[in-house]
Amino acid sequence: MSRNRPINQQNGPSVPDIFRRACKRFSAGFVLSELITASAIMIIVVFAIAFVIADSHRGFNSLYAQTYSDIVTDGHAAKAKFDAVIRKASVDGFSLGSNGEWIEVYYYANSESTAVDRYARFYCANGNLNIEYGQLNPKTALKNQIISGNVSDCTFKQFGNSVQMTLTLDDGTRTNTIVSSAVMHN
């Protein structure tokens, strides 16, 4: 061996040549342990994402059922009808059941009426909140309307010119209590 020759020109392959050959032999694919590790990570990520999506879907369905169930929509309808009728009623008089189980308010049929000539009566019967519209003299029922179903309790109270309705709706799985107050304006 001559001392003047560079190291890489010695007899036999140099260290970088051995390393390059080894890399060429193993660079064609992945080792089985790498594939198993990558697959395990992917499975964990996919299951985590599926769990989040399923939980979000379950939460959405629950929220949707609470927002758009029959007792919620019936509660909104009952509140709107109660407010509209009471606000239209005259402050001159009304009748309230002894236990607050019904209320009857009086109102003008139209803007040309000089005296209170109509009535509206809220009452519960057969699990429904009903309203009966009628004429005062002679007292005649003109129309009955069911406002809400699934009624488990309904009470009416009077405070000055204000009337309050406490309505509890129950469909067997959920309970919704609506408290609505309105002031008689006419």
C-alpha positions as CSV (number, residue, x, y, z in Angstrom):
1,M,0.0,0.0,0.0
2,S,1.3,3.3,-0.9
3,R,1.1,6.2,1.4
4,N,0.5,8.7,-1.4
5,R,-2.8,7.1,-2.5
6,P,-6.0,8.6,-1.2
7,I,-8.0,6.5,1.2
8,N,-10.9,5.9,-1.2
9,Q,-8.7,4.4,-3.9
10,Q,-7.4,1.6,-1.7
11,N,-8.0,-2.0,-2.7
12,G,-11.7,-3.0,-2.0
13,P,-14.8,-0.9,-1.6
14,S,-14.7,2.1,0.7
15,V,-17.2,2.7,3.5
16,P,-19.4,5.1,1.6
17,D,-19.7,2.5,-1.3
18,I,-20.9,-0.2,1.2
19,F,-23.4,2.2,2.7
20,R,-24.7,3.1,-0.8
21,R,-25.2,-0.5,-1.8
22,A,-27.0,-1.3,1.5
23,C,-29.3,1.6,1.0
24,K,-30.1,0.6,-2.6
25,R,-31.0,-2.9,-1.4
26,F,-33.4,-1.7,1.4
27,S,-34.9,1.4,-0.3
28,A,-37.2,-0.5,-2.5
29,G,-40.0,-0.9,0.2
30,F,-41.0,-0.6,3.8
31,V,-40.1,-2.9,6.7
32,L,-43.1,-4.9,8.1
33,S,-42.8,-3.2,11.5
34,E,-43.1,0.2,9.8
35,L,-46.3,-0.9,8.0
36,I,-47.8,-2.3,11.2
37,T,-47.0,0.9,13.1
38,A,-48.4,3.2,10.4
39,S,-51.6,1.0,10.2
40,A,-52.1,1.1,14.0
41,I,-51.8,4.9,14.0
42,M,-54.2,5.2,11.1
43,I,-56.7,2.9,12.8
44,I,-56.5,4.9,16.0
45,V,-57.1,8.2,14.1
46,V,-60.0,6.8,12.1
47,F,-61.7,5.4,15.3
48,A,-61.2,8.8,17.1
49,I,-62.7,10.6,14.1
50,A,-65.6,8.1,13.9
51,F,-66.3,8.5,17.7
52,V,-66.3,12.3,17.4
53,I,-68.7,12.2,14.4
54,A,-71.0,9.7,16.1
55,D,-71.1,11.7,19.3
56,S,-71.8,14.9,17.4
57,H,-74.6,13.2,15.5
58,R,-76.1,11.9,18.7
59,G,-75.9,15.4,20.3
60,F,-77.5,16.9,17.2
61,N,-80.4,14.5,17.2
62,S,-81.0,15.1,20.9
63,L,-81.0,18.9,20.4
64,Y,-83.2,18.6,17.3
65,A,-85.7,16.5,19.3
66,Q,-85.7,19.1,22.1
67,T,-86.2,22.0,19.8
68,Y,-88.8,20.6,17.4
69,S,-90.7,18.1,19.5
70,D,-94.5,18.3,19.7
71,I,-94.5,19.7,23.2
72,V,-92.1,22.5,22.2
73,T,-94.1,23.6,19.1
74,D,-97.4,23.2,21.0
75,G,-96.0,25.3,23.8
76,H,-95.0,28.1,21.4
77,A,-98.4,27.9,19.7
78,A,-100.3,28.1,23.1
79,K,-98.2,31.0,24.2
80,A,-98.8,33.0,21.0
81,K,-102.5,32.3,21.0
82,F,-102.8,33.2,24.7
83,D,-100.9,36.4,24.3
84,A,-102.9,37.5,21.2
85,V,-106.3,36.8,22.8
86,I,-105.5,38.4,26.2
87,R,-104.0,41.5,24.6
88,K,-107.2,41.9,22.5
89,A,-109.4,41.5,25.6
90,S,-111.2,44.4,27.4
91,V,-110.1,45.4,30.9
92,D,-113.8,45.9,31.8
93,G,-114.2,42.3,32.9
94,F,-113.3,38.7,32.8
95,S,-114.2,35.5,34.6
96,L,-111.7,33.1,36.3
97,G,-112.5,29.6,37.5
98,S,-112.3,29.1,41.3
99,N,-109.2,26.9,41.1
100,G,-107.8,28.7,38.0
101,E,-108.7,25.9,35.7
102,W,-110.3,28.2,33.1
103,I,-110.5,31.9,32.2
104,E,-113.0,33.8,30.1
105,V,-112.1,37.2,28.7
106,Y,-114.4,39.6,26.9
107,Y,-113.5,41.6,23.8
108,Y,-115.0,43.8,21.0
109,A,-116.1,41.9,17.8
110,N,-114.7,44.7,15.7
111,S,-113.6,48.4,15.8
112,E,-117.2,49.6,15.3
113,S,-118.6,47.8,18.3
114,T,-119.7,50.1,21.1
115,A,-119.9,47.4,23.8
116,V,-118.1,44.3,24.6
117,D,-119.9,41.6,22.7
118,R,-117.6,38.6,22.3
119,Y,-115.8,36.2,24.7
120,A,-112.9,33.8,24.5
121,R,-112.6,31.0,27.1
122,F,-109.4,29.0,27.7
123,Y,-109.9,25.6,29.3
124,C,-108.3,22.2,29.5
125,A,-110.2,19.0,28.5
126,N,-109.0,15.5,27.6
127,G,-105.3,16.5,27.7
128,N,-105.8,19.5,25.4
129,L,-105.7,23.2,25.8
130,N,-108.9,24.5,24.1
131,I,-110.3,28.0,23.3
132,E,-113.9,28.6,22.8
133,Y,-115.0,31.7,21.0
134,G,-118.5,33.0,21.4
135,Q,-121.1,35.8,21.4
136,L,-122.1,37.3,24.7
137,N,-125.8,38.3,24.2
138,P,-127.3,35.7,24.0
139,K,-124.3,33.6,25.2
140,T,-123.6,31.3,22.3
141,A,-120.5,29.4,21.4
142,L,-119.4,30.1,17.9
143,K,-116.2,28.1,17.5
144,N,-114.0,25.7,19.6
145,Q,-110.4,25.3,18.8
146,I,-107.7,22.9,20.2
147,I,-104.6,24.9,20.7
148,S,-102.2,22.3,22.2
149,G,-102.1,18.6,23.0
150,N,-100.2,16.7,25.7
151,V,-101.4,19.0,28.5
152,S,-100.7,17.6,31.9
153,D,-101.5,20.7,33.9
154,C,-102.8,24.2,33.2
155,T,-103.7,27.0,35.6
156,F,-104.7,30.6,35.2
157,K,-104.1,33.5,37.6
158,Q,-105.0,37.2,37.5
159,F,-102.8,40.1,38.7
160,G,-104.6,43.5,38.1
161,N,-105.0,43.8,34.3
162,S,-102.6,41.0,33.7
163,V,-103.4,37.3,33.3
164,Q,-100.9,34.5,33.7
165,M,-101.1,31.0,32.2
166,T,-98.9,28.2,33.5
167,L,-99.0,25.3,31.1
168,T,-97.2,22.0,31.6
169,L,-96.9,19.8,28.5
170,D,-95.7,16.1,28.8
171,D,-95.3,13.7,25.9
172,G,-94.1,10.8,28.1
173,T,-90.4,11.4,27.4
174,R,-90.1,15.2,28.0
175,T,-91.8,17.8,30.1
176,N,-92.1,21.4,29.1
177,T,-93.5,24.2,31.3
178,I,-94.6,27.5,29.7
179,V,-95.4,30.5,31.8
180,S,-97.0,33.3,29.8
181,S,-98.4,36.6,31.0
182,A,-100.3,39.2,29.1
183,V,-102.0,42.5,29.8
184,M,-105.5,43.2,28.7
185,H,-105.4,46.4,26.6
186,N,-108.9,47.4,25.5
